[in-house]
Amino acid sequence: MRDLNGPTLPRRSRRTAALLTTGAAVTATLLGVSSVPANAAPTAASAGRNARTAAAPDISVANVKAHLAQLQSIANANGGNRAHGRSGYKASIDYVKGKLDAAGFTTTVQQFTSNGTTGYNLIADWPGGDAGHVLFAGAHLDSVSRGAGINDNGSGSAGILEVALTVAKQGYKPDKHLRFAWWGAEELGLVGSQNYVRQLPATERSKIDAYLNFDMIGSPNPGYFVYDDDPQLEGVFKDYFAGKNIPTEIETEGDGRSDHAPFKNAGVRVGGLFSGADYTKSASQAAKWGGTAGQPFDRCYHSSCDTTANINDTALDNNSDAIAHAIWTLSGGSTTPPGGGKVFESTSALDIPDAGAAVESPVTVGGVTGNAPSALKVGVDIRHSYRGDLVVDLVGPSGKTYRLKDASSNDSAADVVATYTVNASGESADGTWKLRVQDVAAQDTGRINGWKLTF
């Protein structure tokens, strides 16, 4: 979220902002993004759920945090930040683009200039859906120069990235066309999103049914704030949180300070979520949300301490799931039935030596395009007299090891019959995968009965 200092305008009340933006229009120029793929027949776009709308899936907070860890590593390797015009920002764009390309999105990098340096927006379109009705979600990807920007706004960026990847993983077929964006130079005054909207012809702008913005969704002392710019969009989020018994408040701290503002000023309906920045949490807010009264929602806002340690996992999880709920609810559509993915399996039994060396059971994958999914399913059937002695790993084609289960003296049951979810999106799908199992203590017997991968 942009600061209130420097050349940016002071925050206005919602009523004042509405008066100032009434009748505002944006000059139409070039589109500036790739055309929507026309590989699916248009369907009637609904305002909300229809009879065949699929329920939104649970978004893996572990996967969202893995994206944040990557953004932190990028900042660490590039002077401690991911700011506009710095190498860390371009590396962040490349990371997100790589994930989306592998998942089957059509991506476009839009360039602009600010403060004499080149900036980038990343736009990602999911093939299919009615191109005349676009549901758009976005978050800014840049940090301030003082830190890695993990809550502001790695959190929103990682949240919508994992939702987009889940769209692909689920084989979701929305009625509306889905578009996602990661904006540049937000911290310099919403430069990237303003540039996008300014270049968007009026005919294309009119196709956007709604723009949803996610700027800071994992604040360490969090609140649950919902944009109230549009009653329907506000209601979708409030209904979701009400179903989880989480009270919400109208978002006012970020009015006009994030990337929804250019869309709203251009007449597009906007909504979104926010977990709080440098405002102070009141006693009443702490009573209903937990956390610490009298402290900022994010004490590391725009500071060097905005690292992966500056994230509240529960808020990140709740808000990521709320994003998915909004995307599925507002876009309509259906999902490929469970079990529709390709399955590769080994049914060969393999004995596990007692207190011996690890054994490996291979499965060869072929005919799967691109990388493995971020939620690869690993089904394991291990028969063993004392599972607490077992260490179980998945080994990818690259040789990278993914821990499925550690040995534990507190795990005294028999057998390991379970399905694990692994973020293996850095691996090529095709190749030889291995289930590696080791019995690390004596006096038990067992075997790998079989195992499978579901893509």
C-alpha positions as a Markdown table, in Angstrom:
| # | Residue | x | y | z |
|---|---|---|---|---|
| 1 | Met | 0.0 | 0.0 | 0.0 |
| 2 | Arg | 1.3 | 3.4 | -0.9 |
| 3 | Asp | 2.3 | 5.8 | 1.9 |
| 4 | Leu | 0.6 | 9.1 | 2.7 |
| 5 | Asn | 3.9 | 11.0 | 2.6 |
| 6 | Gly | 5.7 | 12.5 | -0.3 |
| 7 | Pro | 3.9 | 13.4 | -3.5 |
| 8 | Thr | 0.8 | 11.3 | -3.0 |
| 9 | Leu | -2.5 | 12.9 | -2.1 |
| 10 | Pro | -3.8 | 12.9 | 1.5 |
| 11 | Arg | -6.4 | 10.3 | 2.3 |
| 12 | Arg | -10.0 | 11.5 | 1.7 |
| 13 | Ser | -13.1 | 10.2 | 3.4 |
| 14 | Arg | -15.1 | 7.7 | 1.3 |
| 15 | Arg | -17.9 | 10.3 | 0.8 |
| 16 | Thr | -15.4 | 13.0 | -0.4 |
| 17 | Ala | -13.6 | 10.5 | -2.7 |
| 18 | Ala | -16.9 | 9.5 | -4.2 |
| 19 | Leu | -17.9 | 13.1 | -4.9 |
| 20 | Leu | -14.5 | 13.8 | -6.5 |
| 21 | Thr | -14.6 | 10.8 | -8.7 |
| 22 | Thr | -18.2 | 11.1 | -9.9 |
| 23 | Gly | -18.3 | 11.1 | -13.7 |
| 24 | Ala | -14.6 | 10.5 | -13.9 |
| 25 | Ala | -13.4 | 9.0 | -17.2 |
| 26 | Val | -10.1 | 7.6 | -18.4 |
| 27 | Thr | -8.8 | 8.5 | -21.9 |
| 28 | Ala | -8.9 | 5.4 | -24.0 |
| 29 | Thr | -5.7 | 4.5 | -25.9 |
| 30 | Leu | -4.1 | 1.2 | -26.7 |
| 31 | Leu | -5.3 | -2.0 | -25.0 |
| 32 | Gly | -1.7 | -2.8 | -23.8 |
| 33 | Val | -2.5 | -6.5 | -22.9 |
| 34 | Ser | -2.9 | -9.7 | -24.9 |
| 35 | Ser | -6.3 | -10.4 | -26.3 |
| 36 | Val | -8.5 | -12.9 | -24.5 |
| 37 | Pro | -8.1 | -16.4 | -25.9 |
| 38 | Ala | -11.3 | -17.5 | -27.8 |
| 39 | Asn | -11.0 | -21.2 | -27.3 |
| 40 | Ala | -14.3 | -21.7 | -25.4 |
| 41 | Ala | -17.8 | -20.9 | -26.4 |
| 42 | Pro | -19.2 | -17.9 | -24.5 |
| 43 | Thr | -21.8 | -18.7 | -21.9 |
| 44 | Ala | -24.4 | -16.5 | -20.2 |
| 45 | Ala | -22.6 | -14.6 | -17.4 |
| 46 | Ser | -24.5 | -14.5 | -14.1 |
| 47 | Ala | -24.2 | -11.9 | -11.4 |
| 48 | Gly | -23.5 | -14.5 | -8.7 |
| 49 | Arg | -23.8 | -18.2 | -8.2 |
| 50 | Asn | -25.8 | -20.3 | -10.6 |
| 51 | Ala | -27.2 | -23.8 | -10.2 |
| 52 | Arg | -24.1 | -25.5 | -11.4 |
| 53 | Thr | -21.4 | -23.3 | -9.7 |
| 54 | Ala | -18.7 | -25.3 | -8.1 |
| 55 | Ala | -17.8 | -24.7 | -4.5 |
| 56 | Ala | -14.5 | -22.9 | -3.9 |
| 57 | Pro | -11.7 | -25.2 | -2.9 |
| 58 | Asp | -9.6 | -24.7 | 0.3 |
| 59 | Ile | -6.4 | -22.7 | -0.6 |
| 60 | Ser | -3.3 | -24.2 | 0.9 |
| 61 | Val | -1.7 | -21.6 | 3.2 |
| 62 | Ala | 1.5 | -23.7 | 3.1 |
| 63 | Asn | 1.6 | -23.0 | -0.6 |
| 64 | Val | 0.9 | -19.3 | -0.1 |
| 65 | Lys | 3.7 | -19.2 | 2.5 |
| 66 | Ala | 6.1 | -21.0 | 0.1 |
| 67 | His | 5.5 | -18.1 | -2.4 |
| 68 | Leu | 6.3 | -15.6 | 0.3 |
| 69 | Ala | 9.5 | -17.5 | 1.1 |
| 70 | Gln | 10.5 | -17.2 | -2.5 |
| 71 | Leu | 9.8 | -13.5 | -2.5 |
| 72 | Gln | 11.9 | -13.1 | 0.7 |
| 73 | Ser | 14.8 | -15.1 | -1.0 |
| 74 | Ile | 14.5 | -12.8 | -4.0 |
| 75 | Ala | 14.8 | -9.7 | -1.8 |
| 76 | Asn | 17.7 | -11.2 | 0.1 |
| 77 | Ala | 19.6 | -11.7 | -3.1 |
| 78 | Asn | 18.8 | -8.3 | -4.4 |
| 79 | Gly | 19.8 | -5.7 | -1.9 |
| 80 | Gly | 17.0 | -6.5 | 0.6 |
| 81 | Asn | 14.0 | -5.2 | -1.3 |
| 82 | Arg | 11.8 | -5.7 | -4.4 |
| 83 | Ala | 11.1 | -2.1 | -5.2 |
| 84 | His | 10.3 | -0.5 | -8.5 |
| 85 | Gly | 13.4 | -0.1 | -10.7 |
| 86 | Arg | 15.4 | -2.6 | -8.7 |
| 87 | Ser | 16.5 | -6.1 | -9.7 |
| 88 | Gly | 14.4 | -7.7 | -7.0 |
| 89 | Tyr | 11.2 | -6.5 | -8.5 |
| 90 | Lys | 12.0 | -7.9 | -12.0 |
| 91 | Ala | 13.0 | -11.2 | -10.3 |
| 92 | Ser | 9.6 | -11.2 | -8.5 |
| 93 | Ile | 7.8 | -10.7 | -11.8 |
| 94 | Asp | 9.8 | -13.5 | -13.4 |
| 95 | Tyr | 9.0 | -15.9 | -10.5 |
| 96 | Val | 5.2 | -15.3 | -10.7 |
| 97 | Lys | 5.2 | -15.4 | -14.5 |
| 98 | Gly | 7.0 | -18.7 | -14.5 |
| 99 | Lys | 4.4 | -20.3 | -12.2 |
| 100 | Leu | 1.5 | -19.0 | -14.3 |
| 101 | Asp | 3.0 | -20.0 | -17.6 |
| 102 | Ala | 3.6 | -23.6 | -16.3 |
| 103 | Ala | 0.0 | -23.7 | -15.1 |
| 104 | Gly | -1.5 | -22.8 | -18.6 |
| 105 | Phe | -2.3 | -19.1 | -18.2 |
| 106 | Thr | -1.7 | -16.6 | -21.0 |
| 107 | Thr | 0.6 | -14.0 | -19.6 |
| 108 | Thr | 1.6 | -10.5 | -20.7 |
| 109 | Val | 4.2 | -8.2 | -19.3 |
| 110 | Gln | 3.3 | -4.6 | -19.7 |
| 111 | Gln | 6.1 | -2.0 | -19.5 |
| 112 | Phe | 5.9 | 1.5 | -18.3 |
| 113 | Thr | 8.3 | 4.2 | -17.1 |
| 114 | Ser | 8.3 | 5.9 | -13.7 |
| 115 | Asn | 11.0 | 8.0 | -12.1 |
| 116 | Gly | 13.2 | 7.4 | -15.1 |
| 117 | Thr | 13.2 | 3.6 | -14.8 |
| 118 | Thr | 11.2 | 0.8 | -16.4 |
| 119 | Gly | 8.4 | -0.8 | -14.5 |
| 120 | Tyr | 6.3 | -3.9 | -15.2 |
| 121 | Asn | 2.8 | -5.1 | -14.8 |
| 122 | Leu | 2.1 | -8.8 | -15.2 |
| 123 | Ile | -1.4 | -9.7 | -16.6 |
| 124 | Ala | -2.5 | -13.4 | -16.6 |
| 125 | Asp | -5.7 | -14.6 | -18.4 |
| 126 | Trp | -7.2 | -18.0 | -17.8 |
| 127 | Pro | -8.4 | -19.5 | -21.1 |
| 128 | Gly | -12.1 | -19.7 | -21.6 |
| 129 | Gly | -15.1 | -18.0 | -20.1 |
| 130 | Asp | -17.2 | -15.2 | -21.6 |
| 131 | Ala | -14.8 | -12.6 | -22.9 |
| 132 | Gly | -17.5 | -10.0 | -22.6 |
| 133 | His | -17.7 | -10.5 | -18.8 |
| 134 | Val | -14.3 | -10.3 | -17.0 |
| 135 | Leu | -13.8 | -11.0 | -13.3 |
| 136 | Phe | -10.4 | -9.3 | -12.5 |
| 137 | Ala | -8.3 | -9.8 | -9.3 |
| 138 | Gly | -5.1 | -7.9 | -8.6 |
| 139 | Ala | -2.4 | -7.1 | -6.1 |
| 140 | His | 0.7 | -4.9 | -6.2 |
| 141 | Leu | 4.0 | -6.9 | -6.3 |
| 142 | Asp | 6.5 | -4.1 | -5.5 |
| 143 | Ser | 7.9 | -3.3 | -2.1 |
| 144 | Val | 9.2 | -0.1 | -0.7 |
| 145 | Ser | 13.0 | 0.3 | -0.9 |
| 146 | Arg | 13.4 | -0.2 | 2.9 |
| 147 | Gly | 12.5 | -3.8 | 3.0 |
| 148 | Ala | 11.3 | -7.1 | 1.4 |
| 149 | Gly | 7.6 | -6.1 | 1.5 |
| 150 | Ile | 6.4 | -9.5 | 2.6 |
| 151 | Asn | 3.1 | -8.4 | 4.1 |
| 152 | Asp | 3.0 | -5.2 | 1.9 |
| 153 | Asn | 2.3 | -6.7 | -0.5 |
| 154 | Gly | 3.9 | -10.1 | -0.9 |
| 155 | Ser | 0.8 | -11.4 | 1.0 |
| 156 | Gly | -1.8 | -10.2 | -1.5 |
| 157 | Ser | 0.4 | -11.2 | -4.4 |
| 158 | Ala | 1.1 | -14.7 | -3.0 |
| 159 | Gly | -2.6 | -15.1 | -2.1 |
| 160 | Ile | -3.9 | -14.4 | -5.6 |
| 161 | Leu | -1.1 | -16.4 | -7.2 |
| 162 | Glu | -2.1 | -19.5 | -5.3 |
| 163 | Val | -5.7 | -18.9 | -6.1 |
| 164 | Ala | -4.8 | -18.7 | -9.8 |
| 165 | Leu | -2.8 | -21.8 | -9.6 |
| 166 | Thr | -5.7 | -23.6 | -7.9 |
| 167 | Val | -8.0 | -22.5 | -10.7 |
| 168 | Ala | -5.6 | -24.4 | -13.1 |
| 169 | Lys | -5.2 | -27.4 | -10.7 |
| 170 | Gln | -8.9 | -27.8 | -10.3 |
| 171 | Gly | -9.6 | -27.5 | -14.0 |
| 172 | Tyr | -12.1 | -24.8 | -13.2 |
| 173 | Lys | -14.4 | -23.7 | -16.1 |
| 174 | Pro | -15.9 | -20.3 | -15.1 |
| 175 | Asp | -18.8 | -18.7 | -16.9 |
| 176 | Lys | -16.9 | -15.4 | -16.8 |
| 177 | His | -13.4 | -14.8 | -18.1 |
| 178 | Leu | -10.8 | -14.7 | -15.3 |
| 179 | Arg | -8.0 | -12.2 | -15.3 |
| 180 | Phe | -5.3 | -11.7 | -12.6 |
| 181 | Ala | -2.7 | -8.9 | -12.3 |
| 182 | Trp | 0.4 | -8.1 | -10.4 |
| 183 | Trp | 1.0 | -4.3 | -10.4 |
| 184 | Gly | 4.3 | -2.4 | -10.4 |
| 185 | Ala | 5.2 | 0.9 | -8.7 |
| 186 | Glu | 2.2 | 1.0 | -6.5 |
| 187 | Glu | 4.3 | 2.4 | -3.8 |
| 188 | Leu | 5.2 | 5.4 | -6.0 |
| 189 | Gly | 1.5 | 6.3 | -6.4 |
| 190 | Leu | -0.4 | 3.5 | -8.1 |
| 191 | Val | 1.7 | 4.0 | -11.2 |
| 192 | Gly | 1.3 | 0.5 | -12.7 |
| 193 | Ser | -2.4 | 0.1 | -12.3 |
| 194 | Gln | -3.0 | 3.7 | -13.5 |
| 195 | Asn | -1.0 | 3.0 | -16.6 |
| 196 | Tyr | -3.0 | -0.1 | -17.3 |
| 197 | Val | -6.4 | 1.6 | -16.9 |
| 198 | Arg | -5.2 | 4.6 | -18.9 |
| 199 | Gln | -4.3 | 2.5 | -21.9 |
| 200 | Leu | -7.5 | 0.4 | -21.7 |
| 201 | Pro | -10.0 | 1.2 | -24.5 |
| 202 | Ala | -13.5 | 2.0 | -23.3 |
| 203 | Thr | -14.8 | -1.1 | -25.0 |
| 204 | Glu | -12.4 | -3.3 | -23.1 |
| 205 | Arg | -13.0 | -1.5 | -19.8 |
| 206 | Ser | -16.8 | -2.0 | -20.1 |
| 207 | Lys | -16.2 | -5.8 | -20.2 |
| 208 | Ile | -14.8 | -5.8 | -16.7 |
| 209 | Asp | -17.7 | -6.8 | -14.4 |
| 210 | Ala | -15.6 | -6.3 | -11.2 |
| 211 | Tyr | -12.1 | -5.6 | -10.0 |
| 212 | Leu | -11.1 | -7.2 | -6.7 |
| 213 | Asn | -8.0 | -5.8 | -4.9 |
| 214 | Phe | -5.9 | -7.5 | -2.3 |
| 215 | Asp | -3.3 | -5.3 | -0.6 |
| 216 | Met | -2.0 | -6.7 | 2.7 |
| 217 | Ile | -3.9 | -9.8 | 3.9 |
| 218 | Gly | -1.5 | -11.3 | 6.5 |
| 219 | Ser | -0.9 | -8.4 | 8.9 |
| 220 | Pro | 0.7 | -9.7 | 12.2 |
| 221 | Asn | -1.9 | -8.0 | 14.4 |
| 222 | Pro | -4.7 | -8.4 | 12.0 |
| 223 | Gly | -8.1 | -7.0 | 11.4 |
| 224 | Tyr | -10.7 | -8.2 | 8.9 |
| 225 | Phe | -11.6 | -5.3 | 6.7 |
| 226 | Val | -13.9 | -5.4 | 3.6 |
| 227 | Tyr | -14.1 | -2.8 | 0.9 |
| 228 | Asp | -17.6 | -1.3 | 0.9 |
| 229 | Asp | -17.4 | 0.4 | -2.6 |
| 230 | Asp | -20.0 | -2.0 | -4.1 |
| 231 | Pro | -22.8 | -3.6 | -2.1 |
| 232 | Gln | -22.8 | -6.9 | -4.0 |
| 233 | Leu | -19.0 | -7.4 | -3.8 |
| 234 | Glu | -19.0 | -6.4 | -0.2 |
| 235 | Gly | -21.7 | -8.9 | 0.5 |
| 236 | Val | -19.8 | -11.8 | -1.0 |
| 237 | Phe | -16.9 | -11.3 | 1.4 |
| 238 | Lys | -19.0 | -10.5 | 4.4 |
| 239 | Asp | -21.1 | -13.6 | 3.9 |
| 240 | Tyr | -18.0 | -15.7 | 3.7 |
| 241 | Phe | -16.6 | -14.4 | 6.9 |
| 242 | Ala | -20.0 | -14.6 | 8.6 |
| 243 | Gly | -20.0 | -18.3 | 7.8 |
| 244 | Lys | -16.7 | -18.6 | 9.6 |
| 245 | Asn | -18.0 | -16.6 | 12.6 |
| 246 | Ile | -15.4 | -13.9 | 11.9 |
| 247 | Pro | -16.7 | -10.3 | 12.3 |
| 248 | Thr | -15.7 | -7.7 | 9.7 |
| 249 | Glu | -15.5 | -4.0 | 9.5 |
| 250 | Ile | -15.7 | -1.5 | 6.6 |
| 251 | Glu | -12.2 | -0.8 | 5.2 |
| 252 | Thr | -11.3 | 2.9 | 5.5 |
| 253 | Glu | -7.6 | 3.1 | 6.2 |
| 254 | Gly | -6.7 | 2.2 | 2.6 |
| 255 | Asp | -9.2 | 4.4 | 0.8 |
| 256 | Gly | -7.7 | 5.7 | -2.4 |
| 257 | Arg | -4.3 | 4.2 | -1.4 |
| 258 | Ser | -4.2 | 1.1 | -3.5 |
| 259 | Asp | -4.7 | -0.2 | -7.0 |
| 260 | His | -8.5 | -0.4 | -6.9 |
| 261 | Ala | -8.6 | 3.4 | -7.1 |
| 262 | Pro | -7.9 | 3.8 | -10.9 |
| 263 | Phe | -10.5 | 1.1 | -11.7 |
| 264 | Lys | -13.1 | 2.8 | -9.5 |
| 265 | Asn | -12.3 | 6.2 | -10.9 |
| 266 | Ala | -12.9 | 4.7 | -14.4 |
| 267 | Gly | -16.4 | 3.4 | -13.4 |
| 268 | Val | -15.5 | -0.2 | -12.7 |
| 269 | Arg | -17.1 | -1.9 | -9.7 |
| 270 | Val | -14.4 | -2.6 | -7.1 |
| 271 | Gly | -14.1 | -4.7 | -3.9 |
| 272 | Gly | -11.4 | -6.3 | -1.8 |
| 273 | Leu | -9.9 | -7.3 | 1.5 |
| 274 | Phe | -7.4 | -5.7 | 3.9 |
| 275 | Ser | -5.9 | -6.8 | 7.2 |
| 276 | Gly | -4.5 | -3.4 | 8.4 |
| 277 | Ala | -1.4 | -1.3 | 8.1 |
| 278 | Asp | -0.1 | 1.4 | 10.5 |
| 279 | Tyr | -3.4 | 2.4 | 12.2 |
| 280 | Thr | -3.7 | 1.3 | 15.8 |
| 281 | Lys | -5.9 | -1.7 | 16.8 |
| 282 | Ser | -8.6 | -0.6 | 19.3 |
| 283 | Ala | -9.6 | -2.4 | 22.4 |
| 284 | Ser | -13.0 | -3.4 | 20.8 |
| 285 | Gln | -11.2 | -4.7 | 17.7 |
| 286 | Ala | -8.8 | -6.8 | 19.9 |
| 287 | Ala | -11.8 | -8.1 | 21.7 |
| 288 | Lys | -13.4 | -9.5 | 18.6 |
| 289 | Trp | -10.3 | -10.4 | 16.5 |
| 290 | Gly | -7.7 | -11.1 | 19.1 |
| 291 | Gly | -4.2 | -9.6 | 19.0 |
| 292 | Thr | -2.9 | -6.6 | 20.9 |
| 293 | Ala | -4.9 | -3.4 | 21.5 |
| 294 | Gly | -2.9 | -0.2 | 21.3 |
| 295 | Gln | -0.5 | -1.6 | 18.7 |
| 296 | Pro | -0.5 | -1.1 | 14.9 |
| 297 | Phe | -2.1 | -3.8 | 12.8 |
| 298 | Asp | 1.3 | -4.0 | 11.1 |
| 299 | Arg | 4.2 | -2.5 | 13.2 |
| 300 | Cys | 6.6 | -3.3 | 10.3 |
| 301 | Tyr | 4.6 | -1.4 | 7.7 |
| 302 | His | 7.0 | 0.0 | 5.1 |
| 303 | Ser | 10.0 | -1.1 | 7.3 |
| 304 | Ser | 12.9 | -3.4 | 7.0 |
| 305 | Cys | 11.2 | -5.9 | 9.4 |
| 306 | Asp | 8.5 | -6.6 | 6.9 |
| 307 | Thr | 9.8 | -10.1 | 6.4 |
| 308 | Thr | 8.4 | -13.6 | 6.4 |
| 309 | Ala | 8.4 | -13.2 | 10.2 |
| 310 | Asn | 5.8 | -10.4 | 9.9 |
| 311 | Ile | 2.9 | -12.6 | 8.8 |
| 312 | Asn | -0.1 | -13.9 | 10.8 |
| 313 | Asp | -0.7 | -17.4 | 9.3 |
| 314 | Thr | -4.4 | -17.5 | 10.4 |
| 315 | Ala | -5.2 | -14.2 | 8.7 |
| 316 | Leu | -3.3 | -15.2 | 5.6 |
| 317 | Asp | -5.2 | -18.5 | 5.5 |
| 318 | Asn | -8.6 | -17.0 | 6.1 |
| 319 | Asn | -8.1 | -14.2 | 3.5 |
| 320 | Ser | -6.7 | -16.5 | 0.8 |
| 321 | Asp | -9.8 | -18.8 | 1.2 |
| 322 | Ala | -12.0 | -15.7 | 1.0 |
| 323 | Ile | -10.4 | -14.7 | -2.3 |
| 324 | Ala | -11.1 | -18.1 | -3.7 |
| 325 | His | -14.7 | -17.9 | -2.4 |
| 326 | Ala | -15.2 | -14.6 | -4.2 |
| 327 | Ile | -13.6 | -15.8 | -7.5 |
| 328 | Trp | -15.7 | -19.0 | -7.6 |
| 329 | Thr | -18.9 | -17.2 | -6.5 |
| 330 | Leu | -18.7 | -14.2 | -8.8 |
| 331 | Ser | -17.5 | -16.1 | -11.9 |
| 332 | Gly | -19.9 | -19.1 | -11.8 |
| 333 | Gly | -18.9 | -22.3 | -13.6 |
| 334 | Ser | -17.9 | -25.9 | -12.9 |
| 335 | Thr | -14.9 | -27.9 | -11.9 |
| 336 | Thr | -13.4 | -31.1 | -13.4 |
| 337 | Pro | -14.7 | -33.9 | -11.1 |
| 338 | Pro | -12.3 | -35.1 | -8.4 |
| 339 | Gly | -10.1 | -37.9 | -9.6 |
| 340 | Gly | -10.1 | -36.5 | -13.2 |
| 341 | Gly | -6.3 | -36.0 | -13.1 |
| 342 | Lys | -3.8 | -38.3 | -14.6 |
| 343 | Val | -2.7 | -41.1 | -12.2 |
| 344 | Phe | 0.7 | -42.9 | -12.3 |
| 345 | Glu | 1.0 | -45.8 | -9.9 |
| 346 | Ser | 3.4 | -48.5 | -8.6 |
| 347 | Thr | 1.7 | -51.7 | -7.4 |
| 348 | Ser | 5.0 | -53.6 | -6.8 |
| 349 | Ala | 5.6 | -54.5 | -3.2 |
| 350 | Leu | 9.0 | -53.6 | -1.8 |
| 351 | Asp | 10.3 | -54.8 | 1.6 |
| 352 | Ile | 11.6 | -52.2 | 4.1 |
| 353 | Pro | 14.8 | -53.4 | 5.9 |
| 354 | Asp | 14.6 | -53.2 | 9.7 |
| 355 | Ala | 16.8 | -50.4 | 10.9 |
| 356 | Gly | 18.5 | -50.5 | 7.5 |
| 357 | Ala | 19.2 | -48.4 | 4.4 |
| 358 | Ala | 16.4 | -46.5 | 2.7 |
| 359 | Val | 14.6 | -48.2 | -0.2 |
| 360 | Glu | 13.1 | -46.5 | -3.3 |
| 361 | Ser | 10.1 | -47.4 | -5.3 |
| 362 | Pro | 10.0 | -45.7 | -8.7 |
| 363 | Val | 7.1 | -44.4 | -10.8 |
| 364 | Thr | 7.7 | -43.1 | -14.3 |
| 365 | Val | 5.5 | -40.2 | -15.5 |
| 366 | Gly | 5.1 | -39.5 | -19.2 |
| 367 | Gly | 2.8 | -37.4 | -21.3 |
| 368 | Val | 2.2 | -34.6 | -18.8 |
| 369 | Thr | 2.9 | -31.2 | -20.2 |
| 370 | Gly | 4.9 | -28.7 | -18.2 |
| 371 | Asn | 5.7 | -28.7 | -14.5 |
| 372 | Ala | 4.1 | -30.7 | -11.8 |
| 373 | Pro | 1.3 | -29.0 | -9.9 |
| 374 | Ser | 1.7 | -26.9 | -6.8 |
| 375 | Ala | -0.6 | -29.5 | -5.1 |
| 376 | Leu | 0.7 | -32.8 | -6.4 |
| 377 | Lys | -1.2 | -35.7 | -4.6 |
| 378 | Val | 1.0 | -38.5 | -3.3 |
| 379 | Gly | -1.0 | -41.6 | -2.2 |
| 380 | Val | 1.0 | -43.9 | 0.0 |
| 381 | Asp | 0.2 | -47.5 | 1.1 |
| 382 | Ile | 2.9 | -48.7 | 3.5 |
| 383 | Arg | 2.3 | -51.7 | 5.8 |
| 384 | His | 4.5 | -51.6 | 8.9 |
| 385 | Ser | 4.3 | -52.8 | 12.5 |
| 386 | Tyr | 5.5 | -49.5 | 13.9 |
| 387 | Arg | 5.1 | -46.4 | 11.7 |
| 388 | Gly | 6.8 | -44.1 | 14.2 |
| 389 | Asp | 10.2 | -45.5 | 13.0 |
| 390 | Leu | 9.5 | -44.6 | 9.3 |
| 391 | Val | 10.9 | -41.6 | 7.4 |
| 392 | Val | 9.1 | -41.2 | 4.1 |
| 393 | Asp | 10.1 | -38.9 | 1.2 |
| 394 | Leu | 9.1 | -38.2 | -2.3 |
| 395 | Val | 12.1 | -37.7 | -4.7 |
| 396 | Gly | 11.4 | -35.7 | -7.8 |
| 397 | Pro | 13.0 | -36.2 | -11.3 |
| 398 | Ser | 15.5 | -33.5 | -10.4 |
| 399 | Gly | 16.6 | -35.4 | -7.4 |
| 400 | Lys | 15.0 | -32.9 | -5.0 |
| 401 | Thr | 13.6 | -34.5 | -1.9 |
| 402 | Tyr | 10.1 | -33.6 | -0.4 |
| 403 | Arg | 9.6 | -34.8 | 3.1 |
| 404 | Leu | 6.2 | -36.5 | 3.6 |
| 405 | Lys | 6.7 | -38.0 | 7.1 |
| 406 | Asp | 9.3 | -37.8 | 9.8 |
| 407 | Ala | 10.0 | -40.5 | 12.4 |
| 408 | Ser | 8.5 | -39.9 | 15.8 |
| 409 | Ser | 8.4 | -41.7 | 19.1 |
| 410 | Asn | 4.9 | -40.4 | 19.6 |
| 411 | Asp | 3.6 | -42.0 | 16.5 |
| 412 | Ser | 3.0 | -45.6 | 17.7 |
| 413 | Ala | 0.3 | -46.8 | 15.3 |
| 414 | Ala | 0.8 | -49.3 | 12.5 |
| 415 | Asp | 0.9 | -48.6 | 8.7 |
| 416 | Val | 1.0 | -45.4 | 6.7 |
| 417 | Val | -2.0 | -45.2 | 4.4 |
| 418 | Ala | -2.4 | -41.6 | 3.5 |
| 419 | Thr | -2.5 | -39.0 | 0.7 |
| 420 | Tyr | 0.0 | -36.1 | 1.0 |
| 421 | Thr | 0.0 | -32.9 | -0.9 |
| 422 | Val | 3.3 | -31.6 | -2.2 |
| 423 | Asn | 4.2 | -28.4 | -3.9 |
| 424 | Ala | 6.4 | -29.8 | -6.7 |
| 425 | Ser | 5.8 | -27.0 | -9.2 |
| 426 | Gly | 9.5 | -26.5 | -9.6 |
| 427 | Glu | 9.8 | -30.0 | -11.1 |
| 428 | Ser | 9.1 | -31.2 | -14.7 |
| 429 | Ala | 6.2 | -33.5 | -14.5 |
| 430 | Asp | 7.6 | -36.1 | -16.9 |
| 431 | Gly | 10.4 | -38.3 | -15.5 |
| 432 | Thr | 11.1 | -40.8 | -12.8 |
| 433 | Trp | 9.7 | -40.1 | -9.3 |
| 434 | Lys | 10.6 | -42.2 | -6.3 |
| 435 | Leu | 9.0 | -43.0 | -3.0 |
| 436 | Arg | 11.9 | -43.3 | -0.5 |
| 437 | Val | 11.3 | -45.0 | 2.8 |
| 438 | Gln | 13.7 | -45.8 | 5.7 |
| 439 | Asp | 13.1 | -47.6 | 8.9 |
| 440 | Val | 15.4 | -45.8 | 11.4 |
| 441 | Ala | 15.0 | -48.2 | 14.4 |
| 442 | Ala | 15.0 | -51.9 | 15.1 |
| 443 | Gln | 12.4 | -54.6 | 15.9 |
| 444 | Asp | 9.8 | -54.0 | 13.2 |
| 445 | Thr | 8.9 | -55.3 | 9.8 |
| 446 | Gly | 7.1 | -53.8 | 6.8 |
| 447 | Arg | 6.9 | -53.1 | 3.1 |
| 448 | Ile | 5.8 | -50.5 | 0.6 |
| 449 | Asn | 2.5 | -52.0 | -0.7 |
| 450 | Gly | 2.1 | -49.5 | -3.4 |
| 451 | Trp | 1.9 | -45.8 | -4.1 |
| 452 | Lys | 0.6 | -43.3 | -6.7 |
| 453 | Leu | 0.9 | -39.8 | -8.1 |
| 454 | Thr | -2.2 | -37.8 | -9.2 |
| 455 | Phe | -1.5 | -34.8 | -11.4 |
